[in-house]
C-alpha cells in the first residue's frame, strides 16, 4: 500500500508550495543514489519522494490527490483527465530542483561547465608536519585567448539557437506523451557559432599545461582532498571551468609511523640500559630531539609518551598529538669469551625475584603440569 504523499515528504496537508519544495530538496539530497551507492532502500525512498513531489508541486494534481487520493492517478482515474503531457516537464523540473543549486543554473548551463580534474600529490611526513607549498604542472583545457572562450572568431558572437530558442532542448508531442531531447541544431548548447574561432575550432578552449601553487596545510593526513575552485578544465563556449581536486598521499617514514595525530617510534636499547636505567635521545619531526628517561628494570615493549610531540591537528589552533616511544631491549650478539663468562657468572649469582616475569611464568607451568599428573 502506497504511503501518503504528504507523509512521504514530511509535510502537513495544508503545507505551502515553498514548504513542500524545501522538504523535497532536503530529502532528495539525503536519499540520492549518488550519495548512497548500492543502498536499495534509499533508492526506493528516493523514487517515492520524487513521485510525491511531482504530484504535490502541481496545483491541479494536488487538488485531484486531495480529493481522490492515490486513485486519482491509477487505472485512468479522474486525476489523469489532463493526460500525461506534462510528465517530461515535471521530471525535468525535479532534476533541476535537485541539482540546480550545485551548478548555478539549469540543465543547458550545466552542460557547458568544464570537467573536474584530479591530481595526485605525494609529500613526505616532514612536509605534512610543517605544511608545504607545492608547484604542480597540470595539463588541461583553458579558455582560448583568441576568442575569449566564446568559440566565435574576432568580430562575431555566438547567436541564440533559433530551433530551441536557447534552451538547448526541444520537445515533441507523441500522443499523450511529451518527448524531450537534445536540440539537434545546437547539440544542447543553446547557441550557434556561425564563424568559429580558428584557434580553438569553435570549442572555446585549447589544451595547455599550467603551473599552479598548492598550499598544503600542516597536519594534513593521507587521502586528504584539496579543492581548487575553477582550476579544472575550461567550459565549452564560455561556460564556467570545473574544479581541480588535489589528493594528498604521505610517503612512509623510516623512523615514525603515524596514527591520526599521534606518532609512534620503536627505539632499541641495550639490556644494560634496560637493567640499570638511563636516557636515550629520540628525534622529533620539528628537527629537534627529546630525551626519554629509561627507568631501572624497563622491559621490552614498554611505551613512553611524549606529550605534544606528534602531528599538528589540522586547523586545531596549535594543538598537536603525542609521540609514543616503544623501547625494544636488544640482546647482544658476537660476544667475546670473557663477556660470556661474565654473563654466566651474573646468571649464577642472580637472587630470586631478579626476573619476576620469567619466574612467574615457569611457576604457572609447574602448577599446570602438576595438575595434569594428579588427574
C-alpha positions as CSV (number, residue, x, y, z in Angstrom):
1,X,0.0,0.0,0.0
2,X,1.3,3.4,-1.0
3,X,2.3,5.9,1.7
4,X,0.5,9.3,1.9
5,X,2.4,11.7,-0.3
6,X,2.4,14.3,2.5
7,X,3.8,11.8,4.9
8,X,6.4,10.8,2.4
9,X,7.6,14.4,2.2
10,X,7.2,15.0,5.9
11,X,4.6,17.8,5.3
12,X,1.2,18.7,6.6
13,X,-1.7,18.5,4.2
14,X,-2.1,22.3,4.2
15,X,1.6,23.0,3.5
16,X,2.5,25.8,1.1
17,X,4.3,25.1,-2.2
18,X,7.5,26.5,-0.7
19,X,7.3,24.2,2.3
20,X,6.8,21.2,0.1
21,X,9.7,22.2,-2.2
22,X,12.0,22.7,0.8
23,X,11.1,19.3,2.3
24,X,11.6,17.7,-1.1
25,X,15.0,19.2,-1.7
26,X,16.2,18.1,1.7
27,X,15.1,14.5,1.3
28,X,16.2,14.2,-2.3
29,X,19.8,15.3,-1.4
30,X,19.9,12.8,1.5
31,X,18.5,9.9,-0.5
32,X,20.0,10.4,-3.9
33,X,21.7,7.2,-5.3
34,X,25.0,9.0,-5.8
35,X,25.2,9.6,-2.1
36,X,24.0,6.1,-1.2
37,X,25.6,3.8,-3.7
38,X,24.3,0.2,-3.5
39,X,21.6,1.1,-1.0
40,X,18.4,-0.3,-2.4
41,X,16.3,1.1,0.5
42,X,17.5,4.7,-0.2
43,X,16.9,4.3,-3.9
44,X,13.3,3.1,-3.3
45,X,12.6,6.1,-0.9
46,X,14.2,8.5,-3.4
47,X,11.7,7.3,-6.1
48,X,8.8,7.7,-3.6
49,X,9.9,11.2,-2.8
50,X,10.1,12.2,-6.5
51,X,6.7,10.7,-7.1
52,X,5.2,12.6,-4.2
53,X,6.8,15.9,-5.2
54,X,5.7,15.5,-8.8
55,X,2.1,15.5,-7.7
56,X,2.1,17.9,-4.8
57,X,4.0,20.7,-6.5
58,X,1.4,20.9,-9.3
59,X,-1.9,22.6,-8.2
60,X,-4.2,20.6,-10.4
61,X,-2.6,17.2,-9.5
62,X,-2.5,18.2,-5.8
63,X,-6.2,19.1,-5.9
64,X,-7.0,15.7,-7.5
65,X,-4.9,13.9,-4.9
66,X,-6.5,15.7,-2.0
67,X,-9.9,14.7,-3.3
68,X,-9.4,11.2,-4.6
69,X,-6.0,10.1,-3.1
70,X,-3.8,7.7,-5.0
71,X,-6.8,6.5,-7.0
72,X,-6.7,9.8,-8.9
73,X,-3.6,8.5,-10.8
74,X,-4.3,4.9,-11.1
75,X,-6.0,3.0,-13.9
76,X,-7.0,6.1,-15.8
77,X,-8.5,7.7,-12.6
78,X,-10.0,11.2,-12.6
79,X,-6.7,12.8,-11.7
80,X,-5.5,11.8,-15.2
81,X,-8.1,13.7,-17.1
82,X,-5.4,16.1,-18.2
83,X,-3.4,13.3,-19.7
84,X,0.4,12.8,-19.4
85,X,1.5,15.7,-21.4
86,X,3.4,17.4,-18.6
87,X,5.3,14.3,-17.4
88,X,8.6,15.1,-19.1
89,X,8.4,18.7,-18.0
90,X,7.8,17.6,-14.4
91,X,10.7,15.2,-14.3
92,X,13.0,17.9,-15.8
93,X,11.9,20.3,-13.1
94,X,12.6,17.7,-10.4
95,X,16.0,17.1,-11.8
96,X,16.8,20.8,-12.0
97,X,15.4,21.4,-8.5
98,X,17.8,18.8,-7.1
99,X,21.0,19.8,-8.8
100,X,20.5,23.4,-9.9
101,X,22.0,25.0,-6.8
102,X,25.2,23.0,-7.1
103,X,26.0,24.2,-10.6
104,X,24.4,27.6,-10.6
105,X,21.8,27.0,-13.3
106,X,19.5,24.9,-15.3
107,X,20.5,21.8,-17.4
108,X,21.5,23.7,-20.5
109,X,24.0,25.7,-18.5
110,X,25.3,22.6,-16.6
111,X,26.3,21.0,-19.9
112,X,28.7,23.9,-20.6
113,X,30.6,23.5,-17.4
114,X,34.2,22.2,-17.7
115,X,35.2,18.8,-16.3
116,X,36.7,18.4,-12.8
117,X,40.3,17.3,-12.7
118,X,42.3,15.1,-10.3
119,X,45.9,15.5,-9.4
120,X,47.8,13.0,-7.1
121,X,50.3,14.8,-4.9
122,X,52.9,12.8,-2.8
123,X,54.6,14.5,0.1
124,X,56.9,13.5,2.9
125,X,55.8,13.1,6.6
126,X,58.0,16.2,7.4
127,X,56.1,18.2,4.8
128,X,52.8,17.1,6.3
129,X,54.2,18.2,9.7
130,X,55.4,21.6,8.7
131,X,53.0,22.4,5.9
132,X,54.1,22.5,2.3
133,X,53.8,24.8,-0.8
134,X,53.9,22.8,-3.9
135,X,54.1,23.9,-7.6
136,X,52.4,21.4,-9.9
137,X,52.0,21.2,-13.6
138,X,48.5,20.4,-14.8
139,X,47.8,19.6,-18.4
140,X,44.2,20.8,-19.0
141,X,41.9,22.7,-21.3
142,X,42.0,26.5,-20.8
143,X,39.9,29.3,-22.3
144,X,41.1,30.2,-25.8
145,X,42.7,33.7,-25.7
146,X,41.9,34.4,-29.3
147,X,38.2,34.4,-28.8
148,X,38.0,34.8,-25.0
149,X,36.4,31.4,-24.6
150,X,33.3,32.2,-26.7
151,X,34.3,29.9,-29.6
152,X,33.5,32.7,-32.1
153,X,36.0,34.4,-34.3
154,X,37.0,38.0,-33.7
155,X,34.3,40.5,-34.5
156,X,31.5,38.0,-34.1
157,X,29.4,36.5,-31.3
158,X,27.5,33.2,-30.8
159,X,23.9,33.5,-31.7
160,X,20.9,32.1,-29.9
161,X,19.8,28.9,-31.5
162,X,16.5,29.6,-33.4
163,X,15.4,25.9,-33.1
164,X,15.3,25.7,-29.3
165,X,15.3,29.5,-28.5
166,X,18.4,29.0,-26.4
167,X,17.0,26.2,-24.2
168,X,19.3,23.5,-25.6
169,X,16.4,21.0,-25.8
170,X,13.3,20.6,-27.9
171,X,10.0,18.8,-27.1
172,X,7.7,16.9,-29.4
173,X,4.2,15.7,-28.6
174,X,3.5,12.0,-29.3
175,X,0.0,11.1,-28.3
176,X,-0.3,11.5,-24.6
177,X,3.5,11.9,-24.1
178,X,5.8,14.8,-24.5
179,X,9.2,13.7,-25.6
180,X,12.2,15.9,-24.7
181,X,15.5,15.5,-26.4
182,X,18.7,17.5,-27.0
183,X,18.4,20.1,-29.7
184,X,19.9,18.7,-32.9
185,X,20.8,22.2,-34.3
186,X,23.0,23.4,-31.4
187,X,23.7,20.0,-29.7
188,X,22.3,21.2,-26.4
189,X,24.4,24.4,-26.2
190,X,21.5,26.8,-26.7
191,X,23.5,28.8,-29.2
192,X,25.1,28.6,-32.6
193,X,28.5,29.8,-33.8
194,X,28.3,31.0,-37.4
195,X,32.0,31.9,-37.6
196,X,34.1,29.6,-35.4
197,X,37.4,30.7,-34.0
198,X,40.4,29.2,-35.9
199,X,42.4,28.9,-32.7
200,X,40.0,26.5,-31.0
201,X,37.8,25.4,-33.9
202,X,34.8,26.8,-32.0
203,X,35.2,24.9,-28.8
204,X,36.2,27.9,-26.8
205,X,39.2,26.2,-25.2
206,X,42.7,24.9,-26.1
207,X,45.0,22.3,-24.4
208,X,47.7,23.8,-22.3
209,X,49.9,22.9,-19.3
210,X,49.5,25.2,-16.4
211,X,51.7,25.7,-13.3
212,X,49.7,26.1,-10.1
213,X,50.8,26.7,-6.5
214,X,49.1,24.5,-3.9
215,X,49.3,25.2,-0.2
216,X,49.2,22.0,1.8
217,X,48.3,22.8,5.5
218,X,50.3,21.4,8.4
219,X,48.7,18.3,9.8
220,X,47.3,17.1,6.5
221,X,46.5,13.3,6.5
222,X,46.7,10.6,3.9
223,X,43.9,10.8,1.5
224,X,43.1,14.5,2.2
225,X,41.4,16.2,-0.7
226,X,42.1,19.9,-1.5
227,X,39.8,21.6,-3.9
228,X,40.9,24.5,-6.2
229,X,37.7,26.0,-7.4
230,X,37.7,27.0,-11.1
231,X,41.1,25.4,-11.8
232,X,39.7,22.4,-13.7
233,X,39.0,22.1,-17.4
234,X,37.6,25.2,-19.1
235,X,33.9,25.1,-20.0
236,X,32.6,24.8,-23.6
237,X,31.8,28.0,-25.4
238,X,32.5,30.3,-22.4
239,X,31.0,28.1,-19.8
240,X,32.4,28.0,-16.2
241,X,35.5,26.0,-15.6
242,X,35.5,22.9,-13.5
243,X,37.4,22.3,-10.3
244,X,40.8,20.8,-9.6
245,X,41.0,18.2,-6.8
246,X,44.4,17.6,-5.2
247,X,44.5,14.1,-3.5
248,X,47.4,14.0,-1.0
249,X,49.4,10.9,-0.1
250,X,52.1,10.8,2.5
251,X,55.2,8.6,1.9
252,X,56.2,6.1,4.6
253,X,58.8,7.4,7.1
254,X,61.9,5.4,8.1
255,X,61.6,6.2,11.8
256,X,58.0,7.2,12.6
257,X,54.6,5.6,12.0
258,X,51.5,7.8,12.1
259,X,48.2,7.0,13.6
260,X,45.9,10.0,13.3
261,X,47.6,12.9,15.1
262,X,49.9,10.6,17.1
263,X,53.4,9.3,16.1
264,X,55.0,6.0,17.1
265,X,58.7,5.2,17.2
266,X,60.4,2.0,18.0
267,X,63.7,2.6,19.8
268,X,66.2,-0.2,20.6
269,X,68.1,0.0,23.9
270,X,70.9,-2.2,25.3
271,X,70.0,-4.7,28.0
272,X,72.4,-2.8,30.3
273,X,70.4,0.4,29.9
274,X,67.2,-1.5,30.4
275,X,68.5,-3.1,33.6
276,X,70.3,-0.1,35.2
277,X,68.2,2.7,33.7
278,X,69.4,5.7,31.7
279,X,68.4,8.1,28.9
280,X,68.1,7.9,25.2
281,X,67.6,10.7,22.7
282,X,64.8,10.3,20.2
283,X,64.5,12.7,17.1
284,X,61.3,14.7,16.5
285,X,59.8,15.9,13.2
286,X,60.5,19.5,14.0
287,X,64.2,18.8,13.7
288,X,65.0,18.6,17.4
289,X,65.2,15.7,19.8
290,X,63.6,14.7,23.1
291,X,65.3,12.8,26.0
292,X,63.5,9.7,27.1
293,X,64.2,8.6,30.7
294,X,64.5,4.8,30.9
295,X,63.7,3.6,34.5
296,X,65.7,0.8,36.1
297,X,64.3,-2.6,35.1
298,X,62.5,-1.5,31.9
299,X,61.1,-4.4,29.9
300,X,61.0,-4.7,26.2
301,X,57.8,-3.3,24.6
302,X,57.2,-0.6,27.2
303,X,55.9,2.7,25.8
304,X,56.8,6.2,26.8
305,X,54.5,9.1,26.0
306,X,56.0,12.4,24.9
307,X,53.2,15.0,25.0
308,X,52.5,17.4,22.1
309,X,55.4,15.9,20.1
310,X,53.2,14.3,17.5
311,X,51.5,15.7,14.4
312,X,49.7,19.1,14.4
313,X,45.9,18.8,14.4
314,X,44.6,20.2,11.1
315,X,43.0,23.6,11.8
316,X,43.4,22.7,15.5
317,X,44.7,26.1,16.6
318,X,48.2,24.9,17.6
319,X,47.1,21.6,19.2
320,X,49.3,18.6,18.4
321,X,49.2,14.9,19.0
322,X,51.7,12.9,21.1
323,X,54.8,10.8,20.3
324,X,54.9,7.3,21.7
325,X,58.4,5.8,22.0
326,X,58.4,2.0,22.4
327,X,61.6,0.5,23.6
328,X,62.9,-2.8,22.4
329,X,65.6,-4.4,24.6
330,X,68.3,-5.7,22.2
331,X,70.1,-9.0,23.0
332,X,73.9,-8.6,22.3
333,X,75.5,-10.7,19.6
334,X,79.0,-11.7,18.8
335,X,80.1,-11.8,22.5
336,X,83.7,-12.4,23.4
337,X,84.8,-15.3,25.7
338,X,85.2,-13.0,28.6
339,X,81.7,-11.4,28.1
340,X,80.1,-14.9,28.0
341,X,81.9,-15.9,31.2
342,X,80.7,-12.7,32.9
343,X,77.1,-13.3,31.9
344,X,77.2,-16.9,33.2
345,X,78.6,-15.6,36.5
346,X,75.9,-13.0,36.6
347,X,73.2,-15.6,36.0
348,X,74.6,-17.8,38.6
349,X,74.6,-15.0,41.2
350,X,71.0,-13.9,40.4
351,X,68.8,-14.0,43.5
352,X,65.1,-15.0,43.4
353,X,63.0,-12.0,42.2
354,X,65.6,-10.7,39.8
355,X,63.5,-11.9,36.8
356,X,59.9,-11.9,38.2
357,X,58.2,-12.3,34.8
358,X,60.1,-15.5,33.9
359,X,59.8,-16.8,37.4
360,X,56.1,-16.3,37.4
361,X,55.6,-17.9,34.1
362,X,57.5,-21.1,35.0
363,X,55.7,-21.3,38.3
364,X,52.4,-21.4,36.4
365,X,53.8,-24.1,34.1
366,X,54.9,-26.1,37.1
367,X,51.4,-25.9,38.6
368,X,49.8,-26.8,35.3
369,X,51.9,-29.9,34.8
370,X,51.3,-30.9,38.4
371,X,47.6,-30.7,37.9
372,X,47.8,-32.9,34.8
373,X,49.8,-35.5,36.8
374,X,47.1,-35.6,39.5
375,X,44.4,-36.2,37.0
